[in-house]
């Protein structure tokens, strides 16, 4: 798998992880996913989150997070679903979508699911940023000059 393909796959996996379950169900309805062989059925577990002091300093354990993962094979393509939270059906649908996106039906599913969901996610991020920017408070500090005229 070439670097460009890996970057494209990383981008669509990022979009798939944030897709609502209903959108995944609807987009996959037109594709044959019945031949999927499950390498790993959806399962939920925990991962340790790490942080760095000051963003670049010493590592420390931040805590644990719940994740759900699934893996399937459709022909020669292996699809993965890995997302935060307890969402077995979404992980299963994500793995199926990833496998379909790697196959011959990939461009059709990309146009029907990934492109619109990516646009919606960007718009939602922009709206959140705009709402947060509207609450910004500017603080001004006035200093008194000291000198011969001050009393």
N, C-alpha and C positions, 0 to 999 in steps of 0.2 A: 504494500500500500504506500503510495507516494505521499510526500509531505503536504501537497495541496489537497489531496483527498482526506488526509488525516485532519487538516485544519477545517475543511468543510464539514466533516463528520463531528468534530468537536463543537462547531457552531450549531448544528442541528440538534445535537444531544442537549446543549444548553437550552435551546428553545423547547425541546420536548419535555425536559424536566420541569418546566414552568407551565406547560399546557394543561388546561382543564381536562378532566376525564371525559366530559361530554364531547369536546372537540376531537379528542383522540378516537373515541368510539365512532363518531360520525365519519371521520376521514378514513378510517380503516374498513368501514362497512363495504366499500367498493373493491376491496382487495382480498385475494384469496390468502388467508392466514391459517387455514385449517391444516396445512401440511407442516406447520411449525413443530419441531422436536424440542422439547424443553430440556435444556442442559441444567438449568437451575430454576425451579419453580419460585414464584415470589416468596421471599422470606425477609423478615424484619430482624434487625440486630442493632448493635450500638457501635459507634466509632468514637475515638478520643479526639477531641479538638485541641489543637495546640495554638498558642499565641507567642508573640515575641515582645519582650519589654521594650516599649518605645517604638515598636514596629520593626526594629532591626537588631535588638539586643538578644539577651539570653532567652532560650525557649522555656515555656512553662505550660503545664496542662491546664487548659481553660475549663474543660468539663467534657461531658459526653453528649452525643446527639443520636437520636433514633434515625436509622436509614432503612430503606426497603430496596431490595435488588432482585433482578430476574435476568435470565439469559436464555435465549432460544437460538435455534439454527433453522434456517430456511434455505435449503440447497447448500451452497458453499458459504453463504453469508451468516455471520453470527451477530445477533442483535442483543444489545444490553440495555437494561433499564436500571437506573440507580438514582434515587432521590431521597431527600430528607423527609422524615416523617414516616407514619405508618399508613402506607397507601399501596397495598398489594395489587389491586386492579390497575392502578396507574402505572406501576412498575412493569406489569405484564404488557400493557398496551404500549408503553414506551419501548420495550424490547422488540415487540412485533413491528412497530413503526421503524425502528432503527434497521431491522433486517430488511424490510421492504424498501427503505430508502437506498440501501446498498445494491439492490437488484435492478432488474429491467424496468420495474414500475416506479423506481425512485423519482425520476423527474416529475411524474404526474402527482405523486404524493407530496413532493416538495412544493409544487405550485398550489396544491389544495390545502395543505396544512402548515408547512413551515413558513412560507412567505407571509401569509396573513397573520399567523400567530406572532411571528417576529415583529411585524409592523404594530400589532396591538400591544405587545410587551414594551416596545420602544415608546409608544405613545403614553402608556401608563407610567413609565419611568419619567418621561418628560413632565407629565401632569403632577406627579409627586414632587419633582424638583421645583416646579413652578409654585406649588402650594407651600413648600418649605421656604422658598425664597421670599414669599409674600409675608412670612412671619419674622423675617430678619429684623433685628433691632440694631440700629447704629448708636454707638455710645461715643459721645464727644467729651473730651477732657479739656478743661480750660485751666491754664496755669497762670498764676499771677507773677508778673515779672518783679524781680527785686532790683532795686536800684535807687538812685537819688530821689525819684518822684514818689516811691511807695511810702505809705505812712502806716 
